[in-house]
Amino acid sequence: MNNRIYFIMIFAALSIFVFAGCSRGTTGQAIHENIQDVQNTNGASHEQRVPTTTELSSTVIHHLVLKVEGMYCQACPLGLHKMLLQAPAILDAKVSYQTKSAEVLYDSAKISKEKIAAMFTSPYTASVVDDMAVDAAMYQDIKANFVQ
C-alpha cells in the first residue's frame, strides 16, 4: 500500500511539472510584447517567410550564434524557439539547453542582431557570440542542421 501512495505522489508531482512548464520561464505576456516590437505590419507566418533559392540570392541572410543564460530546464528552449520564430525577419532558429546557446538565421535588412538578442527577456539574457553573412548554399547547409 505504501508503494502505491509513493507512486501516486511522484506521478502527481511530475504531472504538475510537465503541464505547468518551466516556472522560471518568460511569461506569455512578456514574449508577446517582445514579438510586437519586431513584427512587421503584414503579419506573415513563419511558413510564408521561408525564402526560395532565388530570393536568397537577393537577400542578406545572416547566421547568428547567441549565448543564452537563464535556461533552467529542458522546456525553456521550446518556448524560446517559438518566440524567435514569431518575429517575421527570423527565418529559422535552434535553441539548445545543453550548450546554452541559440542559432538564428535572419534577414539582416529587416532586423539587427542586437534586436534579436534583446528579444530574450528576464530570466533570460542573450549575448552575441558570432554573426556572419551566408550565401544560399551555406543557408541550406545550416538550415539542414536545425533539427529542433
C-alpha positions in Angstrom: 0.0 0.0 0.0 2.8 2.4 0.8 4.4 1.8 -2.6 1.1 2.8 -4.3 0.9 6.1 -2.4 4.5 6.8 -3.2 3.9 6.1 -6.9 0.8 8.4 -6.9 2.7 11.2 -5.2 5.6 11.0 -7.8 3.1 10.8 -10.7 1.2 13.9 -9.4 4.5 15.9 -8.9 5.7 15.0 -12.4 2.4 15.9 -14.0 2.3 19.3 -12.3 5.9 20.0 -13.6 5.1 18.9 -17.2 1.8 20.6 -17.5 2.9 23.8 -15.8 6.2 24.1 -17.8 9.2 25.8 -16.5 8.2 28.0 -13.6 11.1 30.3 -14.2 10.4 30.9 -17.9 9.3 34.0 -19.6 5.6 34.8 -19.3 3.4 34.7 -22.3 2.8 38.4 -22.0 6.5 39.3 -22.0 7.1 37.1 -25.1 4.1 38.7 -26.8 5.4 42.2 -26.1 8.8 41.4 -27.5 7.3 40.0 -30.6 5.2 43.1 -31.1 8.4 45.1 -31.0 9.9 43.3 -34.0 6.8 42.2 -36.0 6.1 43.8 -39.4 2.7 45.0 -40.4 1.9 42.3 -42.9 1.7 39.6 -40.2 3.4 36.9 -42.3 3.5 33.5 -40.8 6.8 31.6 -40.4 6.0 29.3 -43.4 5.4 32.4 -45.6 8.8 33.9 -44.7 10.9 31.0 -45.8 12.8 32.3 -48.8 13.2 30.4 -52.1 16.7 29.9 -53.5 16.1 32.7 -56.0 15.1 35.1 -53.2 18.2 34.1 -51.1 20.5 35.5 -53.8 19.0 39.0 -53.3 18.6 38.8 -49.5 21.4 39.2 -47.0 20.9 36.3 -44.7 23.0 36.1 -41.5 23.7 33.2 -39.2 23.7 34.5 -35.6 25.1 32.5 -32.6 24.0 33.7 -29.2 25.0 32.6 -25.7 21.8 32.3 -23.7 21.8 32.5 -19.9 18.8 31.7 -17.6 17.6 28.4 -19.0 16.7 26.2 -16.0 15.0 23.2 -17.6 14.7 21.4 -20.9 11.3 23.1 -21.6 13.0 26.5 -21.8 14.4 26.1 -25.3 11.0 25.2 -26.7 9.4 28.5 -25.6 12.4 30.5 -26.8 12.4 28.7 -30.2 8.7 29.5 -30.6 9.3 33.1 -29.6 12.1 33.6 -32.1 10.1 32.1 -35.0 7.3 34.6 -34.4 9.5 37.5 -35.5 9.0 38.0 -39.2 12.6 38.6 -40.1 13.8 35.4 -38.4 13.8 32.5 -41.0 14.8 29.7 -38.6 16.2 29.1 -35.2 17.6 26.4 -33.0 17.9 26.8 -29.2 19.9 24.3 -27.1 19.6 23.7 -23.4 22.8 21.5 -23.4 25.0 24.2 -24.9 23.1 27.2 -23.5 23.0 28.7 -27.0 20.8 29.8 -29.8 21.4 29.8 -33.5 19.3 32.1 -35.7 19.1 32.5 -39.5 17.7 36.0 -40.1 17.3 38.7 -42.8 19.7 41.4 -41.7 17.9 44.0 -43.8 14.8 43.6 -41.6 16.2 43.1 -38.1 19.5 43.6 -36.3 21.4 41.1 -34.2 21.0 43.5 -31.2 17.3 43.5 -31.6 17.3 39.7 -31.7 19.4 39.5 -28.6 17.0 42.0 -26.9 14.0 39.7 -27.5 15.3 37.5 -24.6 13.7 38.9 -21.5 14.1 38.0 -17.8 15.1 35.5 -16.7 16.9 35.0 -20.0 19.8 37.1 -21.4 21.5 36.6 -24.7 24.8 37.9 -25.9 26.2 37.7 -29.5 29.0 35.1 -29.9 29.2 35.1 -33.8 27.4 36.7 -36.7 28.2 36.1 -40.3 26.5 36.6 -43.7 25.8 33.3 -45.6 25.1 32.5 -49.2 22.3 30.3 -50.5 24.4 27.1 -50.2 25.5 27.8 -46.7 21.9 28.7 -45.7 20.7 25.3 -46.9 23.5 23.5 -45.0 22.9 25.4 -41.8 19.1 25.0 -42.1 19.5 21.3 -42.6 21.2 21.1 -39.1 18.4 23.0 -37.4 16.6 19.9 -36.2 14.7 21.1 -33.1 
